[in-house]
Amino acid sequence: MISKGSAIPNRPPHRDRIAAFGLASIGIELGASIGIGYWVGTWMDERYDTAPWLLVVWVLIGVTAGFRSLFRAAKRAMKDDPP
């Protein structure tokens, strides 16, 4: 049975919207991870007078955490929606 309005057979339309909101949050997670890394790095550079080294380290940690989250969400989405 194919549900009317659903992109995937046997899946109610509201499930598609829930999945879309979950995927939309990936950008927010990526931006927040980088922003938090920037904030922590700036704070630590000011506190320990190490500018710009701790900022660079923490931004790289934020980028890594953000992309890790992105890849995990993509992997989860691919597992949930077979071709």
Backbone bond lengths (Angstrom), bond angles and torsions (degrees), N, CA, C in turn:
res aa  C-N    CA-C-N  psi(-1)  N-CA   C-N-CA  omega(-1)  CA-C   N-CA-C  phi
1 M - - - 1.443 - - 1.520 109.65 -
2 I 1.308 117.05 133.42 1.454 121.93 178.18 1.522 108.36 -106.42
3 S 1.334 115.60 123.03 1.463 119.96 178.61 1.512 109.72 -73.18
4 K 1.307 116.48 138.80 1.454 120.75 179.58 1.525 109.25 -68.98
5 G 1.330 116.96 127.99 1.455 121.51 178.01 1.512 114.19 90.30
6 S 1.296 118.48 -5.36 1.456 121.18 -179.66 1.520 109.83 -97.73
7 A 1.318 116.69 140.66 1.461 121.65 -179.64 1.524 110.94 -79.28
8 I 1.314 117.08 -19.33 1.455 121.54 -176.73 1.530 108.47 -118.05
9 P 1.345 118.03 132.44 1.463 120.32 179.49 1.529 111.55 -58.38
10 N 1.332 116.04 145.65 1.461 123.31 177.46 1.525 113.87 60.63
11 R 1.303 117.03 29.46 1.463 120.26 179.55 1.524 108.40 -130.60
12 P 1.319 117.96 125.07 1.463 119.68 -179.24 1.531 111.48 -63.77
13 P 1.339 117.52 149.17 1.470 120.72 -177.04 1.522 113.82 -60.10
14 H 1.348 118.35 -33.28 1.461 118.79 -178.80 1.530 112.05 -66.62
15 R 1.307 118.08 -24.86 1.471 121.00 176.94 1.517 110.95 -66.50
16 D 1.352 116.84 -33.91 1.461 120.35 177.29 1.525 110.89 -64.94
17 R 1.329 116.52 -40.38 1.464 119.75 178.66 1.520 111.42 -66.29
18 I 1.306 116.79 -40.66 1.462 120.32 178.41 1.527 109.99 -62.28
19 A 1.317 117.21 -42.54 1.467 121.15 178.20 1.521 110.98 -64.05
20 A 1.326 117.22 -38.25 1.462 120.82 179.56 1.527 111.01 -65.88
21 F 1.326 117.32 -41.09 1.465 119.40 177.56 1.520 110.93 -65.56
22 G 1.321 117.52 -36.41 1.458 120.57 177.14 1.514 111.82 -63.39
23 L 1.333 116.64 -40.77 1.459 120.33 178.30 1.527 111.78 -72.54
24 A 1.330 117.35 -30.75 1.463 120.50 179.33 1.519 111.29 -67.89
25 S 1.310 117.46 -26.59 1.466 120.02 -179.23 1.525 112.48 -74.03
26 I 1.320 117.66 -10.56 1.463 120.57 -179.98 1.525 110.76 -61.13
27 G 1.316 117.39 -43.40 1.467 120.79 178.69 1.513 112.26 -62.02
28 I 1.318 115.94 -38.92 1.468 120.09 178.31 1.519 109.81 -65.49
29 E 1.320 117.47 -43.56 1.466 121.32 178.74 1.529 111.35 -61.55
30 L 1.326 116.21 -42.72 1.465 120.11 -179.73 1.521 110.27 -63.67
31 G 1.322 117.14 -47.66 1.463 120.69 179.25 1.516 112.82 -64.20
32 A 1.329 116.72 -40.48 1.460 120.42 179.43 1.525 111.21 -66.05
33 S 1.319 117.41 -40.03 1.465 120.59 179.58 1.527 110.98 -62.39
34 I 1.317 116.74 -44.30 1.464 120.65 179.31 1.522 110.13 -68.23
35 G 1.338 117.16 -41.81 1.460 121.13 179.16 1.522 112.71 -62.59
36 I 1.313 116.61 -42.58 1.471 120.08 178.22 1.526 110.08 -66.12
37 G 1.328 117.40 -41.24 1.463 120.59 176.28 1.521 111.54 -60.11
38 Y 1.332 116.64 -41.90 1.470 121.19 177.72 1.527 110.86 -62.93
39 W 1.331 116.43 -45.34 1.465 120.87 -178.62 1.529 111.48 -63.75
40 V 1.323 116.86 -46.74 1.469 120.83 179.71 1.531 110.30 -63.49
41 G 1.329 116.68 -43.84 1.464 120.43 179.51 1.514 112.71 -62.64
42 T 1.333 117.41 -42.43 1.462 121.20 178.29 1.522 110.85 -64.32
43 W 1.330 116.09 -44.34 1.468 120.69 -179.94 1.532 110.56 -62.06
44 M 1.332 116.77 -44.51 1.466 119.81 -179.09 1.527 111.46 -68.82
45 D 1.335 117.96 -36.78 1.466 120.47 176.55 1.517 111.16 -62.20
46 E 1.324 117.41 -42.38 1.459 120.22 178.21 1.521 111.29 -67.05
47 R 1.308 117.08 -39.76 1.468 121.44 -177.14 1.533 111.88 -70.01
48 Y 1.309 117.65 -42.56 1.468 121.43 -174.78 1.526 113.72 -105.70
49 D 1.333 118.59 3.35 1.461 124.63 177.87 1.537 111.38 53.16
50 T 1.326 115.17 54.94 1.471 120.87 -178.32 1.522 112.23 -120.17
51 A 1.324 117.34 18.09 1.467 121.57 -173.79 1.514 111.46 -51.72
52 P 1.273 119.90 138.44 1.465 133.05 -5.20 1.516 113.26 -99.24
53 W 1.317 118.88 14.91 1.466 121.24 -167.27 1.519 114.38 -65.99
54 L 1.313 118.48 -45.88 1.463 118.42 179.53 1.523 111.64 -69.66
55 L 1.332 117.09 -30.10 1.465 120.00 174.62 1.524 110.07 -61.88
56 V 1.311 116.91 -46.18 1.468 121.02 179.94 1.523 110.37 -62.01
57 V 1.323 117.02 -44.85 1.466 121.14 -179.35 1.523 110.78 -61.41
58 W 1.329 117.06 -47.36 1.460 119.85 -176.48 1.522 112.82 -72.09
59 V 1.320 118.26 -32.33 1.465 119.24 174.75 1.526 109.49 -66.53
60 L 1.320 117.64 -40.29 1.471 120.08 176.84 1.529 111.38 -64.07
61 I 1.325 117.06 -37.59 1.461 120.36 175.43 1.529 109.92 -63.89
62 G 1.337 117.23 -41.98 1.462 121.28 177.90 1.516 112.12 -63.51
63 V 1.327 117.27 -42.67 1.465 121.31 178.40 1.529 109.82 -63.47
64 T 1.311 116.72 -43.62 1.466 121.01 178.73 1.521 111.14 -61.84
65 A 1.333 116.67 -45.26 1.472 120.18 179.36 1.523 110.71 -64.26
66 G 1.326 117.53 -40.24 1.458 121.12 179.87 1.516 112.39 -64.75
67 F 1.326 116.87 -45.09 1.462 119.49 179.81 1.525 111.95 -71.33
68 R 1.315 117.32 -31.18 1.461 120.01 175.02 1.525 109.57 -62.66
69 S 1.312 116.06 -43.53 1.460 120.92 177.11 1.528 111.01 -62.98
70 L 1.323 116.44 -40.97 1.467 121.74 178.73 1.525 110.83 -61.26
71 F 1.316 117.27 -47.22 1.465 120.76 -178.74 1.525 111.79 -67.37
72 R 1.328 116.99 -37.59 1.464 119.72 177.89 1.526 110.85 -64.99
73 A 1.340 116.86 -40.96 1.467 120.17 178.60 1.526 111.01 -66.80
74 A 1.318 117.25 -39.54 1.471 120.43 178.66 1.525 110.45 -65.43
75 K 1.307 116.54 -41.01 1.462 120.26 178.64 1.529 110.55 -64.32
76 R 1.329 116.30 -42.33 1.459 121.20 178.31 1.539 110.47 -64.43
77 A 1.329 117.53 -40.66 1.472 121.06 179.46 1.527 110.96 -66.20
78 M 1.306 117.32 -38.13 1.463 120.48 179.05 1.524 110.92 -68.40
79 K 1.318 117.20 -34.80 1.460 120.69 179.09 1.523 110.84 -70.70
80 D 1.349 116.89 -36.51 1.459 121.32 -178.75 1.521 113.12 -74.79
81 D 1.330 117.88 -29.83 1.465 122.25 -176.07 1.520 111.27 -118.16
82 P 1.327 117.70 84.99 1.469 118.91 178.94 1.527 109.99 -67.78
83 P 1.337 116.84 152.54 1.480 120.16 -178.28 1.514 112.89 -66.75
